[in-house]
Amino acid sequence: MKICMIGEGAFGHKHLDALKNIDGVEVASIVGGVEEAARDTANEYGIPHWTLDLEEGLAQHGVEAAIITSPTPIHAEQAMAVMRADKHVMIEIPMADTLKDADAICALQKETGLVAMAGHTRRFNPSHQWVHNKIQARELNIQQMDVQTFFFRRENLNALGQPRSWTDHLLWHHACHTVDLFAYQTGEPIIEVQAMQGPMHPELGIAMDMSIGLKTDSGIICTLSLSFNNDGPLGTFFRYICDNGTYIARYDDLVDGREEPIDVSQVDVSMNGIELQDREFFAAIREGREPNASVQQALTSMQVLDRLEKVMK
């Protein structure tokens, strides 16, 4: 299967590294935003074609699908361009930064019938899969998810510490991970939301701190704290407080409430959540089915984010 990679930044590289472990997939073209970076990435990964023009990249012979890892503000525009070119698409999280654009993506997916997936990697991390499997087996139920998403980004830099041409967002990007995971793990609609945000950064124009509360139909709650001001351990840490144990997930690692490690190495074929996410995308294309984390499934979290944004305003 030949694909087009859209975006040559930090997450484009994460997907390209993951694809090395997946048989039967070839990156035929990379579409970048900066000429030097696109050319260097193509050379580093042995990609035969690079361009700054999306239409040209999608038109390369045999391309069936695209993975979008470009700046968030252009996700929706590019995703719809990919589907209009009759290609399947995976959109790195978030699939859009407004509910209006997310609705448009979902409408076009229904119209075309193509596989369209949002990059909700947390669904695929072995640590979260382990918890999900226990829930599905009725071995535990979540009482509360307590989540911390902490970064130190007082300047406009990306995950590699490089200057960014766009501004990241705590709500529409980082909270999106947790909102989707909470809905996925509980299997229930989110019926109540609460939210507060701290002062706006004078240059970046975004809130650097945020507090979010969610509640499902049966009363399960999620408490989420987010910050770009945290000068300490970085990342997102999930505490599952359950009726049968407490579990703490740190990306692909899992411990119990007493910090005793839980072996999740046999949960799936890899310990790399992004690789597992990509495998699901290609499997759904080959099998002609809806993928886990399809844009239709992910629309629920976009609706909740829109509600949260209105609360904070």
Kinemage of the C-alpha trace (Angstrom):
@kinemage 1
@onewidth
@group {chain A} dominant
@subgroup {mainchain}
@vectorlist {calphas} color= white
{ca met a 1} P 0.000 0.000 0.000
{ca lys a 2} L 1.473 3.343 -1.049
{ca ile a 3} L 0.758 6.323 1.157
{ca cys a 4} L 1.483 10.034 1.353
{ca met a 5} L 2.828 11.548 4.584
{ca ile a 6} L 1.614 15.102 5.115
{ca gly a 7} L 3.839 17.016 7.524
{ca glu a 8} L 7.549 16.758 8.247
{ca gly a 9} L 7.550 17.835 11.888
{ca ala a 10} L 7.931 15.916 15.148
{ca phe a 11} L 4.866 13.716 14.700
{ca gly a 12} L 5.560 13.100 11.048
{ca his a 13} L 8.850 11.575 12.170
{ca lys a 14} L 7.092 9.491 14.854
{ca his a 15} L 4.824 7.984 12.220
{ca leu a 16} L 7.689 7.407 9.790
{ca asp a 17} L 9.601 5.570 12.534
{ca ala a 18} L 6.531 3.459 13.296
{ca leu a 19} L 6.002 2.593 9.632
{ca lys a 20} L 9.434 0.931 9.524
{ca asn a 21} L 7.885 -1.888 11.581
{ca ile a 22} L 4.814 -2.394 9.377
{ca asp a 23} L 5.114 -4.682 6.367
{ca gly a 24} L 3.350 -3.912 3.111
{ca val a 25} L 3.306 -0.109 3.427
{ca glu a 26} L 5.442 2.289 1.395
{ca val a 27} L 5.658 6.065 1.784
{ca ala a 28} L 5.613 7.248 -1.821
{ca ser a 29} L 5.646 10.979 -1.087
{ca ile a 30} L 5.994 13.460 1.747
{ca val a 31} L 4.200 16.797 1.610
{ca gly a 32} L 5.893 19.414 3.762
{ca gly a 33} L 5.493 23.026 4.725
{ca val a 34} L 9.185 23.991 4.680
{ca glu a 35} L 11.323 23.053 1.673
{ca glu a 36} L 14.545 22.237 3.516
{ca ala a 37} L 12.786 20.167 6.196
{ca ala a 38} L 10.700 18.244 3.648
{ca arg a 39} L 13.764 17.467 1.519
{ca asp a 40} L 15.857 16.421 4.522
{ca thr a 41} L 13.091 14.170 5.870
{ca ala a 42} L 12.660 12.515 2.467
{ca asn a 43} L 16.404 11.846 2.299
{ca glu a 44} L 16.558 10.554 5.888
{ca tyr a 45} L 13.747 8.041 5.392
{ca gly a 46} L 14.419 7.143 1.768
{ca ile a 47} L 11.145 8.603 0.493
{ca pro a 48} L 11.369 8.910 -3.313
{ca his a 49} L 9.308 12.094 -3.696
{ca trp a 50} L 8.806 15.272 -1.690
{ca thr a 51} L 6.837 18.410 -2.393
{ca leu a 52} L 5.211 21.421 -0.761
{ca asp a 53} L 2.075 20.896 -2.871
{ca leu a 54} L -0.596 18.581 -1.426
{ca glu a 55} L -2.242 17.871 -4.774
{ca glu a 56} L 1.091 16.826 -6.269
{ca gly a 57} L 1.850 14.488 -3.380
{ca leu a 58} L -1.542 12.792 -3.563
{ca ala a 59} L -1.195 12.402 -7.327
{ca gln a 60} L 1.913 10.191 -7.058
{ca his a 61} L 1.377 6.827 -8.732
{ca gly a 62} L -0.399 4.256 -6.600
{ca val a 63} L -1.060 6.445 -3.528
{ca glu a 64} L -4.156 5.113 -1.736
{ca ala a 65} L -4.054 6.916 1.598
{ca ala a 66} L -2.522 9.792 3.548
{ca ile a 67} L -1.497 10.458 7.142
{ca ile a 68} L -1.844 14.098 8.189
{ca thr a 69} L 0.652 15.382 10.786
{ca ser a 70} L 0.677 19.026 9.701
{ca pro a 71} L -0.194 22.053 11.912
{ca thr a 72} L -3.582 21.748 13.601
{ca pro a 73} L -5.199 24.812 11.914
{ca ile a 74} L -4.976 23.152 8.469
{ca his a 75} L -6.009 19.607 9.465
{ca ala a 76} L -9.620 19.973 8.319
{ca glu a 77} L -8.799 21.639 5.005
{ca gln a 78} L -6.202 18.990 4.155
{ca ala a 79} L -8.345 16.061 5.330
{ca met a 80} L -11.174 17.111 3.051
{ca ala a 81} L -8.752 17.628 0.158
{ca val a 82} L -7.460 14.076 0.665
{ca met a 83} L -10.968 12.589 0.639
{ca arg a 84} L -11.962 14.658 -2.399
{ca ala a 85} L -8.942 13.094 -4.130
{ca asp a 86} L -10.519 9.684 -3.310
{ca lys a 87} L -7.842 8.720 -0.756
{ca his a 88} L -8.291 7.294 2.737
{ca val a 89} L -7.037 9.560 5.519
{ca met a 90} L -5.750 9.472 9.075
{ca ile a 91} L -5.713 12.863 10.779
{ca glu a 92} L -3.416 13.355 13.740
{ca ile a 93} L -5.170 14.665 16.812
{ca pro a 94} L -7.127 16.868 16.768
{ca met a 95} L -8.934 16.268 13.484
{ca ala a 96} L -10.016 19.935 13.602
{ca asp a 97} L -9.934 22.873 15.976
{ca thr a 98} L -13.611 23.763 15.656
{ca leu a 99} L -16.768 21.669 15.806
{ca lys a 100} L -17.911 23.159 12.491
{ca asp a 101} L -14.845 21.772 10.708
{ca ala a 102} L -15.160 18.406 12.460
{ca asp a 103} L -18.786 18.178 11.297
{ca ala a 104} L -17.671 18.945 7.732
{ca ile a 105} L -15.050 16.172 7.833
{ca cys a 106} L -17.609 13.648 9.079
{ca ala a 107} L -20.152 14.688 6.460
{ca leu a 108} L -17.617 14.214 3.670
{ca gln a 109} L -16.557 10.831 5.048
{ca lys a 110} L -20.187 9.661 4.951
{ca glu a 111} L -20.529 10.965 1.409
{ca thr a 112} L -17.363 9.266 0.128
{ca gly a 113} L -17.416 6.099 2.240
{ca leu a 114} L -13.630 6.318 2.614
{ca val a 115} L -11.761 5.247 5.741
{ca ala a 116} L -11.190 8.379 7.816
{ca met a 117} L -9.576 8.026 11.220
{ca ala a 118} L -8.546 10.460 13.954
{ca gly a 119} L -5.193 9.982 15.677
{ca his a 120} L -6.471 9.118 19.162
{ca thr a 121} L -3.303 7.252 20.134
{ca arg a 122} L -4.420 6.724 23.734
{ca arg a 123} L -6.941 4.127 22.558
{ca phe a 124} L -4.010 2.093 21.246
{ca asn a 125} L -1.354 2.510 23.941
{ca pro a 126} L -0.920 -0.953 25.547
{ca ser a 127} L -1.390 0.570 29.023
{ca his a 128} L -4.852 1.903 28.149
{ca gln a 129} L -5.705 -1.201 26.137
{ca trp a 130} L -5.020 -3.290 29.272
{ca val a 131} L -7.520 -1.229 31.254
{ca his a 132} L -10.032 -1.310 28.389
{ca asn a 133} L -9.813 -5.096 28.172
{ca lys a 134} L -10.475 -5.407 31.911
{ca ile a 135} L -13.534 -3.159 31.575
{ca gln a 136} L -14.835 -5.161 28.614
{ca ala a 137} L -14.334 -8.378 30.605
{ca arg a 138} L -16.348 -6.813 33.477
{ca glu a 139} L -13.386 -7.204 35.822
{ca leu a 140} L -13.366 -3.543 36.852
{ca asn a 141} L -15.339 -0.323 36.537
{ca ile a 142} L -13.965 3.197 36.583
{ca gln a 143} L -15.077 5.474 39.411
{ca gln a 144} L -12.894 8.409 38.417
{ca met a 145} L -10.153 9.288 35.950
{ca asp a 146} L -7.695 11.819 37.337
{ca val a 147} L -5.453 13.182 34.581
{ca gln a 148} L -2.554 15.643 34.479
{ca thr a 149} L -1.262 17.056 31.194
{ca phe a 150} L 1.824 19.110 31.953
{ca phe a 151} L 4.290 20.855 29.630
{ca phe a 152} L 6.701 23.789 29.843
{ca arg a 153} L 5.988 25.867 26.733
{ca arg a 154} L 6.176 29.556 27.513
{ca glu a 155} L 7.587 30.064 24.031
{ca asn a 156} L 6.079 28.855 20.773
{ca leu a 157} L 8.134 25.670 20.349
{ca asn a 158} L 7.231 22.200 19.121
{ca ala a 159} L 7.924 18.811 20.744
{ca leu a 160} L 11.491 18.932 19.412
{ca gly a 161} L 12.127 22.379 20.911
{ca gln a 162} L 12.017 24.056 17.490
{ca pro a 163} L 10.152 27.300 16.664
{ca arg a 164} L 6.555 26.704 15.609
{ca ser a 165} L 4.668 28.560 12.867
{ca trp a 166} L 1.336 28.044 14.673
{ca thr a 167} L 0.158 28.029 18.289
{ca asp a 168} L -0.722 24.813 20.127
{ca his a 169} L -3.849 24.725 22.301
{ca leu a 170} L -4.544 23.043 25.637
{ca leu a 171} L -8.255 22.508 24.916
{ca trp a 172} L -8.458 21.600 21.226
{ca his a 173} L -5.335 19.438 21.235
{ca his a 174} L -4.246 18.179 24.630
{ca ala a 175} L -7.631 17.960 26.350
{ca cys a 176} L -8.949 16.187 23.263
{ca his a 177} L -6.839 13.113 24.137
{ca thr a 178} L -8.425 12.767 27.561
{ca val a 179} L -11.996 13.628 26.572
{ca asp a 180} L -11.940 10.933 23.890
{ca leu a 181} L -10.262 8.371 26.143
{ca phe a 182} L -12.737 9.014 28.975
{ca ala a 183} L -15.701 8.467 26.651
{ca tyr a 184} L -14.042 5.394 25.112
{ca gln a 185} L -13.150 3.748 28.415
{ca thr a 186} L -16.486 4.392 30.104
{ca gly a 187} L -18.590 3.693 27.024
{ca glu a 188} L -21.044 6.340 28.181
{ca pro a 189} L -22.104 9.786 26.963
{ca ile a 190} L -20.613 12.775 28.774
{ca ile a 191} L -23.603 14.659 30.154
{ca glu a 192} L -22.008 17.367 32.340
{ca val a 193} L -18.939 19.560 31.821
{ca gln a 194} L -17.132 22.149 33.925
{ca ala a 195} L -14.135 24.259 32.903
{ca met a 196} L -11.944 27.149 33.997
{ca gln a 197} L -8.921 28.671 32.332
{ca gly a 198} L -6.126 30.844 33.631
{ca pro a 199} L -4.834 34.153 32.225
{ca met a 200} L -4.029 34.473 28.526
{ca his a 201} L -0.376 34.527 27.527
{ca pro a 202} L 0.400 38.102 26.333
{ca glu a 203} L 2.185 36.973 23.153
{ca leu a 204} L 0.730 33.541 22.382
{ca gly a 205} L -2.858 34.577 23.033
{ca ile a 206} L -3.818 31.258 24.670
{ca ala a 207} L -4.606 30.167 28.208
{ca met a 208} L -1.551 28.491 29.728
{ca asp a 209} L -3.478 26.689 32.494
{ca met a 210} L -6.810 24.931 32.440
{ca ser a 211} L -9.038 22.826 34.715
{ca ile a 212} L -11.752 20.555 33.279
{ca gly a 213} L -14.409 18.351 34.880
{ca leu a 214} L -16.526 15.740 33.074
{ca lys a 215} L -19.351 13.449 34.190
{ca thr a 216} L -20.978 10.523 32.405
{ca asp a 217} L -24.572 9.353 32.444
{ca ser a 218} L -23.969 6.900 35.322
{ca gly a 219} L -21.969 9.386 37.410
{ca ile a 220} L -18.368 8.482 36.525
{ca ile a 221} L -16.228 11.622 36.715
{ca cys a 222} L -13.007 12.823 35.109
{ca thr a 223} L -10.789 15.530 36.589
{ca leu a 224} L -8.285 16.985 34.125
{ca ser a 225} L -5.576 19.562 34.874
{ca leu a 226} L -3.540 21.028 32.007
{ca ser a 227} L -0.607 23.461 31.987
{ca phe a 228} L 2.015 24.911 29.677
{ca asn a 229} L 3.656 26.481 32.776
{ca asn a 230} L 4.916 23.294 34.428
{ca asp a 231} L 8.686 23.282 34.989
{ca gly a 232} L 8.959 19.640 36.028
{ca pro a 233} L 8.150 16.136 34.768
{ca leu a 234} L 6.464 16.551 31.383
{ca gly a 235} L 3.716 14.549 29.711
{ca thr a 236} L 0.273 13.184 30.516
{ca phe a 237} L -0.376 10.923 33.474
{ca phe a 238} L -3.648 9.003 33.808
{ca arg a 239} L -4.872 7.657 37.152
{ca tyr a 240} L -7.739 5.186 36.852
{ca ile a 241} L -9.530 4.943 40.207
{ca cys a 242} L -11.634 1.799 39.888
{ca asp a 243} L -13.879 -0.415 41.986
{ca asn a 244} L -11.218 -3.111 41.767
{ca gly a 245} L -7.856 -1.359 42.019
{ca thr a 246} L -6.111 1.840 40.992
{ca tyr a 247} L -3.929 2.029 37.889
{ca ile a 248} L -1.588 4.734 36.611
{ca ala a 249} L -0.793 4.914 32.893
{ca arg a 250} L 2.171 6.843 31.584
{ca tyr a 251} L 2.014 6.496 27.802
{ca asp a 252} L 2.894 2.834 27.140
{ca asp a 253} L 3.737 1.966 30.777
{ca leu a 254} L 1.301 0.918 33.498
{ca val a 255} L 1.618 0.562 37.290
{ca asp a 256} L -0.889 -0.085 40.030
{ca gly a 257} L -1.770 2.379 42.782
{ca arg a 258} L 1.319 1.338 44.757
{ca glu a 259} L 3.605 1.891 41.759
{ca glu a 260} L 4.042 -1.845 41.157
{ca pro a 261} L 4.676 -2.416 37.410
{ca ile a 262} L 2.092 -4.275 35.343
{ca asp a 263} L 3.393 -6.193 32.325
{ca val a 264} L 1.569 -4.954 29.216
{ca ser a 265} L 4.112 -6.297 26.709
{ca gln a 266} L 1.726 -9.028 25.523
{ca val a 267} L -1.339 -6.821 25.106
{ca asp a 268} L -0.644 -6.206 21.399
{ca val a 269} L 1.976 -6.809 18.713
{ca ser a 270} L 3.951 -3.700 19.701
{ca met a 271} L 4.566 -1.413 22.665
{ca asn a 272} L 4.426 1.645 20.372
{ca gly a 273} L 0.996 3.271 20.461
{ca ile a 274} L 1.519 5.194 17.234
{ca glu a 275} L 2.555 2.016 15.405
{ca leu a 276} L -0.583 0.264 16.686
{ca gln a 277} L -2.709 3.233 15.616
{ca asp a 278} L -1.181 3.085 12.113
{ca arg a 279} L -1.710 -0.682 11.922
{ca glu a 280} L -5.415 -0.188 12.664
{ca phe a 281} L -5.679 2.399 9.869
{ca phe a 282} L -4.167 0.104 7.248
{ca ala a 283} L -6.139 -2.913 8.486
{ca ala a 284} L -9.418 -0.980 8.199
{ca ile a 285} L -8.571 0.007 4.611
{ca arg a 286} L -7.703 -3.551 3.613
{ca glu a 287} L -10.763 -5.013 5.355
{ca gly a 288} L -13.177 -2.312 4.179
{ca arg a 289} L -14.438 -1.487 7.687
{ca glu a 290} L -14.732 1.407 10.117
{ca pro a 291} L -11.550 1.786 12.181
{ca asn a 292} L -11.347 2.174 15.917
{ca ala a 293} L -11.118 5.974 16.415
{ca ser a 294} L -12.902 6.760 13.159
{ca val a 295} L -13.788 10.423 12.646
{ca gln a 296} L -17.415 9.516 13.347
{ca gln a 297} L -16.460 8.058 16.741
{ca ala a 298} L -14.141 11.004 17.456
{ca leu a 299} L -16.884 13.540 16.747
{ca thr a 300} L -18.240 12.957 20.260
{ca ser a 301} L -15.099 14.418 21.829
{ca met a 302} L -15.196 17.398 19.463
{ca gln a 303} L -18.769 18.122 20.590
{ca val a 304} L -17.652 18.019 24.228
{ca leu a 305} L -14.697 20.343 23.509
{ca asp a 306} L -17.089 22.806 21.910
{ca arg a 307} L -19.240 22.704 25.058
{ca leu a 308} L -16.174 23.238 27.239
{ca glu a 309} L -15.046 26.190 25.134
{ca lys a 310} L -18.459 27.836 25.523
{ca val a 311} L -18.313 27.297 29.315
{ca met a 312} L -14.901 28.996 29.522
{ca lys a 313} L -16.040 31.927 27.426
